[in-house]
Amino acid sequence: MTKKRRQYSTQFKFRVALEAAKESKTISELASEYEVHPTLVRNWKKQLLGSGAGVFESSSQRREPAAVPEAELYEQIGRLKMELEWLKEKVEPFS
């Protein structure tokens, strides 16, 4: 029987890592209090101290969509249409 992996929110990870960074309780105590493995607490603490709260956000949340100018897209469409027509002309003699 397989056990489903638990996923923790960024706020939860930050809260646990912050408490671990304060060092008012041991990692084992925090792990049992929050019902997580001590290794997770240690890793979250290391990430927090290394990069701050934003480290727990997924990469898709951090990235902003790249804005491509509309004129550039129309230019690309035009180039692709020309290439397609050129290829059609070159392939027709062989058909």
PDB file as gemmi writes it, atoms N, CA and C in Angstrom:
CRYST1    1.000    1.000    1.000  90.00  90.00  90.00 P 1                      
ATOM      1  N   MET A   1       0.837  -1.176   0.000  1.00  0.00           N  
ATOM      2  CA  MET A   1       0.000   0.000   0.000  1.00  0.00           C  
ATOM      3  C   MET A   1       0.884   1.242   0.000  1.00  0.00           C  
ATOM      4  N   THR A   2       0.630   2.134  -0.926  1.00  0.00           N  
ATOM      5  CA  THR A   2       1.437   3.344  -1.029  1.00  0.00           C  
ATOM      6  C   THR A   2       0.820   4.469  -0.213  1.00  0.00           C  
ATOM      7  N   LYS A   3       1.675   5.281   0.319  1.00  0.00           N  
ATOM      8  CA  LYS A   3       1.239   6.424   1.111  1.00  0.00           C  
ATOM      9  C   LYS A   3       1.402   7.682   0.272  1.00  0.00           C  
ATOM     10  N   LYS A   4       0.369   8.513   0.215  1.00  0.00           N  
ATOM     11  CA  LYS A   4       0.421   9.748  -0.570  1.00  0.00           C  
ATOM     12  C   LYS A   4       1.363  10.741   0.096  1.00  0.00           C  
ATOM     13  N   ARG A   5       2.204  11.367  -0.721  1.00  0.00           N  
ATOM     14  CA  ARG A   5       3.147  12.345  -0.199  1.00  0.00           C  
ATOM     15  C   ARG A   5       2.418  13.623   0.190  1.00  0.00           C  
ATOM     16  N   ARG A   6       2.795  14.161   1.322  1.00  0.00           N  
ATOM     17  CA  ARG A   6       2.186  15.402   1.776  1.00  0.00           C  
ATOM     18  C   ARG A   6       2.902  16.580   1.142  1.00  0.00           C  
ATOM     19  N   GLN A   7       2.136  17.592   0.805  1.00  0.00           N  
ATOM     20  CA  GLN A   7       2.702  18.817   0.265  1.00  0.00           C  
ATOM     21  C   GLN A   7       2.404  19.939   1.248  1.00  0.00           C  
ATOM     22  N   TYR A   8       3.418  20.722   1.521  1.00  0.00           N  
ATOM     23  CA  TYR A   8       3.298  21.781   2.510  1.00  0.00           C  
ATOM     24  C   TYR A   8       3.275  23.136   1.825  1.00  0.00           C  
ATOM     25  N   SER A   9       2.484  24.037   2.363  1.00  0.00           N  
ATOM     26  CA  SER A   9       2.389  25.383   1.790  1.00  0.00           C  
ATOM     27  C   SER A   9       3.658  26.168   2.103  1.00  0.00           C  
ATOM     28  N   THR A  10       3.861  27.219   1.336  1.00  0.00           N  
ATOM     29  CA  THR A  10       5.044  28.052   1.556  1.00  0.00           C  
ATOM     30  C   THR A  10       4.994  28.737   2.921  1.00  0.00           C  
ATOM     31  N   GLN A  11       3.795  29.116   3.352  1.00  0.00           N  
ATOM     32  CA  GLN A  11       3.659  29.761   4.653  1.00  0.00           C  
ATOM     33  C   GLN A  11       4.024  28.796   5.784  1.00  0.00           C  
ATOM     34  N   PHE A  12       3.600  27.519   5.651  1.00  0.00           N  
ATOM     35  CA  PHE A  12       3.908  26.512   6.663  1.00  0.00           C  
ATOM     36  C   PHE A  12       5.418  26.286   6.738  1.00  0.00           C  
ATOM     37  N   LYS A  13       6.054  26.127   5.584  1.00  0.00           N  
ATOM     38  CA  LYS A  13       7.500  25.906   5.552  1.00  0.00           C  
ATOM     39  C   LYS A  13       8.240  27.091   6.180  1.00  0.00           C  
ATOM     40  N   PHE A  14       7.797  28.290   5.844  1.00  0.00           N  
ATOM     41  CA  PHE A  14       8.441  29.486   6.374  1.00  0.00           C  
ATOM     42  C   PHE A  14       8.303  29.556   7.886  1.00  0.00           C  
ATOM     43  N   ARG A  15       7.106  29.252   8.393  1.00  0.00           N  
ATOM     44  CA  ARG A  15       6.859  29.310   9.836  1.00  0.00           C  
ATOM     45  C   ARG A  15       7.747  28.304  10.583  1.00  0.00           C  
ATOM     46  N   VAL A  16       7.811  27.063  10.062  1.00  0.00           N  
ATOM     47  CA  VAL A  16       8.624  26.034  10.709  1.00  0.00           C  
ATOM     48  C   VAL A  16      10.108  26.397  10.630  1.00  0.00           C  
ATOM     49  N   ALA A  17      10.558  26.851   9.466  1.00  0.00           N  
ATOM     50  CA  ALA A  17      11.960  27.207   9.299  1.00  0.00           C  
ATOM     51  C   ALA A  17      12.340  28.386  10.178  1.00  0.00           C  
ATOM     52  N   LEU A  18      11.429  29.325  10.337  1.00  0.00           N  
ATOM     53  CA  LEU A  18      11.696  30.492  11.179  1.00  0.00           C  
ATOM     54  C   LEU A  18      11.845  30.081  12.641  1.00  0.00           C  
ATOM     55  N   GLU A  19      10.983  29.185  13.080  1.00  0.00           N  
ATOM     56  CA  GLU A  19      11.103  28.701  14.458  1.00  0.00           C  
ATOM     57  C   GLU A  19      12.398  27.929  14.654  1.00  0.00           C  
ATOM     58  N   ALA A  20      12.778  27.162  13.630  1.00  0.00           N  
ATOM     59  CA  ALA A  20      14.037  26.423  13.726  1.00  0.00           C  
ATOM     60  C   ALA A  20      15.216  27.383  13.762  1.00  0.00           C  
ATOM     61  N   ALA A  21      15.126  28.487  13.026  1.00  0.00           N  
ATOM     62  CA  ALA A  21      16.206  29.471  13.008  1.00  0.00           C  
ATOM     63  C   ALA A  21      16.317  30.198  14.354  1.00  0.00           C  
ATOM     64  N   LYS A  22      15.189  30.369  15.034  1.00  0.00           N  
ATOM     65  CA  LYS A  22      15.216  31.021  16.349  1.00  0.00           C  
ATOM     66  C   LYS A  22      15.938  30.162  17.381  1.00  0.00           C  
ATOM     67  N   GLU A  23      15.939  28.847  17.163  1.00  0.00           N  
ATOM     68  CA  GLU A  23      16.596  27.879  18.035  1.00  0.00           C  
ATOM     69  C   GLU A  23      16.078  27.908  19.463  1.00  0.00           C  
ATOM     70  N   SER A  24      14.786  28.218  19.635  1.00  0.00           N  
ATOM     71  CA  SER A  24      14.191  28.153  20.967  1.00  0.00           C  
ATOM     72  C   SER A  24      13.814  26.719  21.323  1.00  0.00           C  
ATOM     73  N   LYS A  25      13.627  25.880  20.298  1.00  0.00           N  
ATOM     74  CA  LYS A  25      13.353  24.453  20.479  1.00  0.00           C  
ATOM     75  C   LYS A  25      14.302  23.676  19.582  1.00  0.00           C  
ATOM     76  N   THR A  26      14.502  22.412  19.929  1.00  0.00           N  
ATOM     77  CA  THR A  26      15.362  21.587  19.086  1.00  0.00           C  
ATOM     78  C   THR A  26      14.608  21.207  17.814  1.00  0.00           C  
ATOM     79  N   ILE A  27      15.375  20.769  16.821  1.00  0.00           N  
ATOM     80  CA  ILE A  27      14.763  20.361  15.556  1.00  0.00           C  
ATOM     81  C   ILE A  27      13.849  19.171  15.773  1.00  0.00           C  
ATOM     82  N   SER A  28      14.226  18.272  16.642  1.00  0.00           N  
ATOM     83  CA  SER A  28      13.387  17.103  16.937  1.00  0.00           C  
ATOM     84  C   SER A  28      12.065  17.520  17.568  1.00  0.00           C  
ATOM     85  N   GLU A  29      12.118  18.488  18.461  1.00  0.00           N  
ATOM     86  CA  GLU A  29      10.895  18.981  19.095  1.00  0.00           C  
ATOM     87  C   GLU A  29       9.972  19.634  18.061  1.00  0.00           C  
ATOM     88  N   LEU A  30      10.555  20.443  17.191  1.00  0.00           N  
ATOM     89  CA  LEU A  30       9.749  21.091  16.145  1.00  0.00           C  
ATOM     90  C   LEU A  30       9.157  20.060  15.188  1.00  0.00           C  
ATOM     91  N   ALA A  31       9.945  19.057  14.849  1.00  0.00           N  
ATOM     92  CA  ALA A  31       9.474  18.027  13.927  1.00  0.00           C  
ATOM     93  C   ALA A  31       8.286  17.275  14.520  1.00  0.00           C  
ATOM     94  N   SER A  32       8.351  16.942  15.774  1.00  0.00           N  
ATOM     95  CA  SER A  32       7.225  16.231  16.390  1.00  0.00           C  
ATOM     96  C   SER A  32       6.024  17.157  16.584  1.00  0.00           C  
ATOM     97  N   GLU A  33       6.270  18.417  16.877  1.00  0.00           N  
ATOM     98  CA  GLU A  33       5.180  19.383  17.050  1.00  0.00           C  
ATOM     99  C   GLU A  33       4.403  19.591  15.747  1.00  0.00           C  
ATOM    100  N   TYR A  34       5.128  19.727  14.632  1.00  0.00           N  
ATOM    101  CA  TYR A  34       4.489  19.985  13.345  1.00  0.00           C  
ATOM    102  C   TYR A  34       4.250  18.722  12.519  1.00  0.00           C  
ATOM    103  N   GLU A  35       4.629  17.578  13.074  1.00  0.00           N  
ATOM    104  CA  GLU A  35       4.428  16.276  12.436  1.00  0.00           C  
ATOM    105  C   GLU A  35       5.098  16.195  11.067  1.00  0.00           C  
ATOM    106  N   VAL A  36       6.361  16.595  11.029  1.00  0.00           N  
ATOM    107  CA  VAL A  36       7.185  16.481   9.826  1.00  0.00           C  
ATOM    108  C   VAL A  36       8.492  15.794  10.214  1.00  0.00           C  
ATOM    109  N   HIS A  37       9.221  15.316   9.222  1.00  0.00           N  
ATOM    110  CA  HIS A  37      10.485  14.651   9.488  1.00  0.00           C  
ATOM    111  C   HIS A  37      11.547  15.702   9.849  1.00  0.00           C  
ATOM    112  N   PRO A  38      12.430  15.374  10.790  1.00  0.00           N  
ATOM    113  CA  PRO A  38      13.470  16.335  11.187  1.00  0.00           C  
ATOM    114  C   PRO A  38      14.354  16.801  10.027  1.00  0.00           C  
ATOM    115  N   THR A  39      14.572  15.935   9.050  1.00  0.00           N  
ATOM    116  CA  THR A  39      15.375  16.320   7.897  1.00  0.00           C  
ATOM    117  C   THR A  39      14.725  17.454   7.128  1.00  0.00           C  
ATOM    118  N   LEU A  40      13.385  17.416   7.015  1.00  0.00           N  
ATOM    119  CA  LEU A  40      12.677  18.503   6.338  1.00  0.00           C  
ATOM    120  C   LEU A  40      12.878  19.816   7.074  1.00  0.00           C  
ATOM    121  N   VAL A  41      12.753  19.779   8.388  1.00  0.00           N  
ATOM    122  CA  VAL A  41      12.928  20.995   9.187  1.00  0.00           C  
ATOM    123  C   VAL A  41      14.339  21.546   8.983  1.00  0.00           C  
ATOM    124  N   ARG A  42      15.325  20.669   9.005  1.00  0.00           N  
ATOM    125  CA  ARG A  42      16.717  21.095   8.830  1.00  0.00           C  
ATOM    126  C   ARG A  42      16.930  21.693   7.435  1.00  0.00           C  
ATOM    127  N   ASN A  43      16.363  21.048   6.406  1.00  0.00           N  
ATOM    128  CA  ASN A  43      16.506  21.563   5.032  1.00  0.00           C  
ATOM    129  C   ASN A  43      15.811  22.908   4.866  1.00  0.00           C  
ATOM    130  N   TRP A  44      14.614  23.052   5.418  1.00  0.00           N  
ATOM    131  CA  TRP A  44      13.874  24.310   5.313  1.00  0.00           C  
ATOM    132  C   TRP A  44      14.629  25.432   6.017  1.00  0.00           C  
ATOM    133  N   LYS A  45      15.219  25.118   7.161  1.00  0.00           N  
ATOM    134  CA  LYS A  45      15.995  26.122   7.897  1.00  0.00           C  
ATOM    135  C   LYS A  45      17.203  26.565   7.070  1.00  0.00           C  
ATOM    136  N   LYS A  46      17.895  25.597   6.466  1.00  0.00           N  
ATOM    137  CA  LYS A  46      19.067  25.920   5.651  1.00  0.00           C  
ATOM    138  C   LYS A  46      18.662  26.790   4.456  1.00  0.00           C  
ATOM    139  N   GLN A  47      17.544  26.471   3.812  1.00  0.00           N  
ATOM    140  CA  GLN A  47      17.069  27.256   2.674  1.00  0.00           C  
ATOM    141  C   GLN A  47      16.678  28.663   3.109  1.00  0.00           C  
ATOM    142  N   LEU A  48      16.018  28.770   4.240  1.00  0.00           N  
ATOM    143  CA  LEU A  48      15.601  30.081   4.738  1.00  0.00           C  
ATOM    144  C   LEU A  48      16.809  30.958   5.023  1.00  0.00           C  
ATOM    145  N   LEU A  49      17.772  30.401   5.695  1.00  0.00           N  
ATOM    146  CA  LEU A  49      18.959  31.196   6.024  1.00  0.00           C  
ATOM    147  C   LEU A  49      19.762  31.528   4.775  1.00  0.00           C  
ATOM    148  N   GLY A  50      19.665  30.693   3.756  1.00  0.00           N  
ATOM    149  CA  GLY A  50      20.417  30.942   2.534  1.00  0.00           C  
ATOM    150  C   GLY A  50      19.748  31.918   1.594  1.00  0.00           C  
ATOM    151  N   SER A  51      18.410  31.862   1.485  1.00  0.00           N  
ATOM    152  CA  SER A  51      17.742  32.648   0.449  1.00  0.00           C  
ATOM    153  C   SER A  51      16.547  33.465   0.909  1.00  0.00           C  
ATOM    154  N   GLY A  52      16.064  33.291   2.071  1.00  0.00           N  
ATOM    155  CA  GLY A  52      14.914  34.048   2.535  1.00  0.00           C  
ATOM    156  C   GLY A  52      13.597  33.352   2.229  1.00  0.00           C  
ATOM    157  N   ALA A  53      12.482  34.030   2.480  1.00  0.00           N  
ATOM    158  CA  ALA A  53      11.150  33.433   2.365  1.00  0.00           C  
ATOM    159  C   ALA A  53      10.771  33.073   0.939  1.00  0.00           C  
ATOM    160  N   GLY A  54      11.291  33.784  -0.041  1.00  0.00           N  
ATOM    161  CA  GLY A  54      10.925  33.534  -1.430  1.00  0.00           C  
ATOM    162  C   GLY A  54      11.414  32.206  -1.965  1.00  0.00           C  
ATOM    163  N   VAL A  55      12.305  31.529  -1.258  1.00  0.00           N  
ATOM    164  CA  VAL A  55      12.859  30.266  -1.733  1.00  0.00           C  
ATOM    165  C   VAL A  55      11.805  29.167  -1.790  1.00  0.00           C  
ATOM    166  N   PHE A  56      10.760  29.268  -0.996  1.00  0.00           N  
ATOM    167  CA  PHE A  56       9.751  28.216  -0.961  1.00  0.00           C  
ATOM    168  C   PHE A  56       8.695  28.363  -2.043  1.00  0.00           C  
ATOM    169  N   GLU A  57       8.689  29.465  -2.763  1.00  0.00           N  
ATOM    170  CA  GLU A  57       7.741  29.635  -3.852  1.00  0.00           C  
ATOM    171  C   GLU A  57       8.200  28.804  -5.032  1.00  0.00           C  
ATOM    172  N   SER A  58       7.244  28.237  -5.741  1.00  0.00           N  
ATOM    173  CA  SER A  58       7.614  27.436  -6.908  1.00  0.00           C  
ATOM    174  C   SER A  58       8.156  28.344  -7.996  1.00  0.00           C  
ATOM    175  N   SER A  59       8.922  27.768  -8.885  1.00  0.00           N  
ATOM    176  CA  SER A  59       9.548  28.571  -9.935  1.00  0.00           C  
ATOM    177  C   SER A  59       8.520  29.222 -10.847  1.00  0.00           C  
ATOM    178  N   SER A  60       7.370  28.586 -11.026  1.00  0.00           N  
ATOM    179  CA  SER A  60       6.342  29.176 -11.881  1.00  0.00           C  
ATOM    180  C   SER A  60       5.730  30.418 -11.236  1.00  0.00           C  
ATOM    181  N   GLN A  61       5.693  30.474  -9.924  1.00  0.00           N  
ATOM    182  CA  GLN A  61       5.150  31.648  -9.242  1.00  0.00           C  
ATOM    183  C   GLN A  61       6.120  32.814  -9.301  1.00  0.00           C  
ATOM    184  N   ARG A  62       7.422  32.537  -9.329  1.00  0.00           N  
ATOM    185  CA  ARG A  62       8.411  33.594  -9.319  1.00  0.00           C  
ATOM    186  C   ARG A  62       8.577  34.249 -10.684  1.00  0.00           C  
ATOM    187  N   ARG A  63       8.390  33.492 -11.735  1.00  0.00           N  
ATOM    188  CA  ARG A  63       8.619  34.029 -13.076  1.00  0.00           C  
ATOM    189  C   ARG A  63       7.434  34.859 -13.546  1.00  0.00           C  
ATOM    190  N   GLU A  64       7.760  35.938 -14.180  1.00  0.00           N  
ATOM    191  CA  GLU A  64       6.735  36.765 -14.801  1.00  0.00           C  
ATOM    192  C   GLU A  64       6.710  36.432 -16.288  1.00  0.00           C  
ATOM    193  N   PRO A  65       5.533  36.395 -16.896  1.00  0.00           N  
ATOM    194  CA  PRO A  65       5.488  36.068 -18.313  1.00  0.00           C  
ATOM    195  C   PRO A  65       6.240  37.108 -19.141  1.00  0.00           C  
ATOM    196  N   ALA A  66       6.976  36.614 -20.104  1.00  0.00           N  
ATOM    197  CA  ALA A  66       7.758  37.513 -20.951  1.00  0.00           C  
ATOM    198  C   ALA A  66       6.831  38.209 -21.932  1.00  0.00           C  
ATOM    199  N   ALA A  67       6.922  39.511 -21.984  1.00  0.00           N  
ATOM    200  CA  ALA A  67       6.086  40.286 -22.882  1.00  0.00           C  
ATOM    201  C   ALA A  67       6.791  40.418 -24.230  1.00  0.00           C  
ATOM    202  N   VAL A  68       6.168  39.851 -25.272  1.00  0.00           N  
ATOM    203  CA  VAL A  68       6.727  39.927 -26.619  1.00  0.00           C  
ATOM    204  C   VAL A  68       5.897  40.942 -27.389  1.00  0.00           C  
ATOM    205  N   PRO A  69       6.537  41.910 -28.012  1.00  0.00           N  
ATOM    206  CA  PRO A  69       5.791  42.918 -28.764  1.00  0.00           C  
ATOM    207  C   PRO A  69       4.970  42.272 -29.884  1.00  0.00           C  
ATOM    208  N   GLU A  70       3.783  42.803 -30.073  1.00  0.00           N  
ATOM    209  CA  GLU A  70       2.861  42.262 -31.068  1.00  0.00           C  
ATOM    210  C   GLU A  70       3.447  42.344 -32.474  1.00  0.00           C  
ATOM    211  N   ALA A  71       4.146  43.412 -32.780  1.00  0.00           N  
ATOM    212  CA  ALA A  71       4.743  43.585 -34.108  1.00  0.00           C  
ATOM    213  C   ALA A  71       5.758  42.474 -34.393  1.00  0.00           C  
ATOM    214  N   GLU A  72       6.515  42.092 -33.372  1.00  0.00           N  
ATOM    215  CA  GLU A  72       7.493  41.020 -33.539  1.00  0.00           C  
ATOM    216  C   GLU A  72       6.814  39.690 -33.866  1.00  0.00           C  
ATOM    217  N   LEU A  73       5.681  39.443 -33.243  1.00  0.00           N  
ATOM    218  CA  LEU A  73       4.941  38.204 -33.516  1.00  0.00           C  
ATOM    219  C   LEU A  73       4.407  38.185 -34.946  1.00  0.00           C  
ATOM    220  N   TYR A  74       3.855  39.314 -35.413  1.00  0.00           N  
ATOM    221  CA  TYR A  74       3.363  39.379 -36.793  1.00  0.00           C  
ATOM    222  C   TYR A  74       4.507  39.205 -37.794  1.00  0.00           C  
ATOM    223  N   GLU A  75       5.662  39.746 -37.473  1.00  0.00           N  
ATOM    224  CA  GLU A  75       6.834  39.599 -38.335  1.00  0.00           C  
ATOM    225  C   GLU A  75       7.231  38.126 -38.447  1.00  0.00           C  
ATOM    226  N   GLN A  76       7.194  37.429 -37.309  1.00  0.00           N  
ATOM    227  CA  GLN A  76       7.531  36.011 -37.304  1.00  0.00           C  
ATOM    228  C   GLN A  76       6.516  35.203 -38.111  1.00  0.00           C  
ATOM    229  N   ILE A  77       5.241  35.534 -37.999  1.00  0.00           N  
ATOM    230  CA  ILE A  77       4.206  34.847 -38.773  1.00  0.00           C  
ATOM    231  C   ILE A  77       4.448  35.041 -40.266  1.00  0.00           C  
ATOM    232  N   GLY A  78       4.771  36.253 -40.646  1.00  0.00           N  
ATOM    233  CA  GLY A  78       5.046  36.538 -42.053  1.00  0.00           C  
ATOM    234  C   GLY A  78       6.230  35.743 -42.581  1.00  0.00           C  
ATOM    235  N   ARG A  79       7.306  35.680 -41.806  1.00  0.00           N  
ATOM    236  CA  ARG A  79       8.481  34.901 -42.209  1.00  0.00           C  
ATOM    237  C   ARG A  79       8.142  33.432 -42.378  1.00  0.00           C  
ATOM    238  N   LEU A  80       7.378  32.886 -41.421  1.00  0.00           N  
ATOM    239  CA  LEU A  80       7.013  31.475 -41.490  1.00  0.00           C  
ATOM    240  C   LEU A  80       6.114  31.184 -42.696  1.00  0.00           C  
ATOM    241  N   LYS A  81       5.214  32.107 -43.024  1.00  0.00           N  
ATOM    242  CA  LYS A  81       4.356  31.928 -44.205  1.00  0.00           C  
ATOM    243  C   LYS A  81       5.199  31.911 -45.472  1.00  0.00           C  
ATOM    244  N   MET A  82       6.180  32.810 -45.547  1.00  0.00           N  
ATOM    245  CA  MET A  82       7.052  32.849 -46.723  1.00  0.00           C  
ATOM    246  C   MET A  82       7.857  31.561 -46.847  1.00  0.00           C  
ATOM    247  N   GLU A  83       8.376  31.053 -45.737  1.00  0.00           N  
ATOM    248  CA  GLU A  83       9.141  29.810 -45.765  1.00  0.00           C  
ATOM    249  C   GLU A  83       8.263  28.639 -46.204  1.00  0.00           C  
ATOM    250  N   LEU A  84       7.025  28.615 -45.721  1.00  0.00           N  
ATOM    251  CA  LEU A  84       6.096  27.547 -46.077  1.00  0.00           C  
ATOM    252  C   LEU A  84       5.805  27.566 -47.580  1.00  0.00           C  
ATOM    253  N   GLU A  85       5.556  28.746 -48.118  1.00  0.00           N  
ATOM    254  CA  GLU A  85       5.293  28.865 -49.561  1.00  0.00           C  
ATOM    255  C   GLU A  85       6.512  28.424 -50.370  1.00  0.00           C  
ATOM    256  N   TRP A  86       7.711  28.819 -49.924  1.00  0.00           N  
ATOM    257  CA  TRP A  86       8.934  28.438 -50.620  1.00  0.00           C  
ATOM    258  C   TRP A  86       9.103  26.920 -50.617  1.00  0.00           C  
ATOM    259  N   LEU A  87       8.836  26.301 -49.460  1.00  0.00           N  
ATOM    260  CA  LEU A  87       8.955  24.847 -49.367  1.00  0.00           C  
ATOM    261  C   LEU A  87       7.925  24.137 -50.237  1.00  0.00           C  
ATOM    262  N   LYS A  88       6.709  24.664 -50.293  1.00  0.00           N  
ATOM    263  CA  LYS A  88       5.667  24.068 -51.133  1.00  0.00           C  
ATOM    264  C   LYS A  88       6.097  24.101 -52.601  1.00  0.00           C  
ATOM    265  N   GLU A  89       6.709  25.216 -53.052  1.00  0.00           N  
ATOM    266  CA  GLU A  89       7.166  25.337 -54.433  1.00  0.00           C  
ATOM    267  C   GLU A  89       8.288  24.322 -54.719  1.00  0.00           C  
ATOM    268  N   LYS A  90       9.178  24.105 -53.768  1.00  0.00           N  
ATOM    269  CA  LYS A  90      10.301  23.201 -53.968  1.00  0.00           C  
ATOM    270  C   LYS A  90       9.867  21.732 -53.955  1.00  0.00           C  
ATOM    271  N   VAL A  91       8.820  21.411 -53.221  1.00  0.00           N  
ATOM    272  CA  VAL A  91       8.356  20.028 -53.111  1.00  0.00           C  
ATOM    273  C   VAL A  91       7.440  19.648 -54.257  1.00  0.00           C  
ATOM    274  N   GLU A  92       6.701  20.570 -54.854  1.00  0.00           N  
ATOM    275  CA  GLU A  92       5.758  20.272 -55.923  1.00  0.00           C  
ATOM    276  C   GLU A  92       6.368  19.525 -57.107  1.00  0.00           C  
ATOM    277  N   PRO A  93       7.534  19.871 -57.603  1.00  0.00           N  
ATOM    278  CA  PRO A  93       8.099  19.147 -58.749  1.00  0.00           C  
ATOM    279  C   PRO A  93       8.325  17.658 -58.466  1.00  0.00           C  
ATOM    280  N   PHE A  94       8.524  17.295 -57.212  1.00  0.00           N  
ATOM    281  CA  PHE A  94       8.788  15.896 -56.864  1.00  0.00           C  
ATOM    282  C   PHE A  94       7.510  15.098 -56.650  1.00  0.00           C  
ATOM    283  N   SER A  95       6.354  15.742 -56.595  1.00  0.00           N  
ATOM    284  CA  SER A  95       5.099  15.034 -56.328  1.00  0.00           C  
ATOM    285  C   SER A  95       4.534  14.383 -57.561  1.00  0.00           C  
TER     286      SER A  95                                                      
END                                                                             
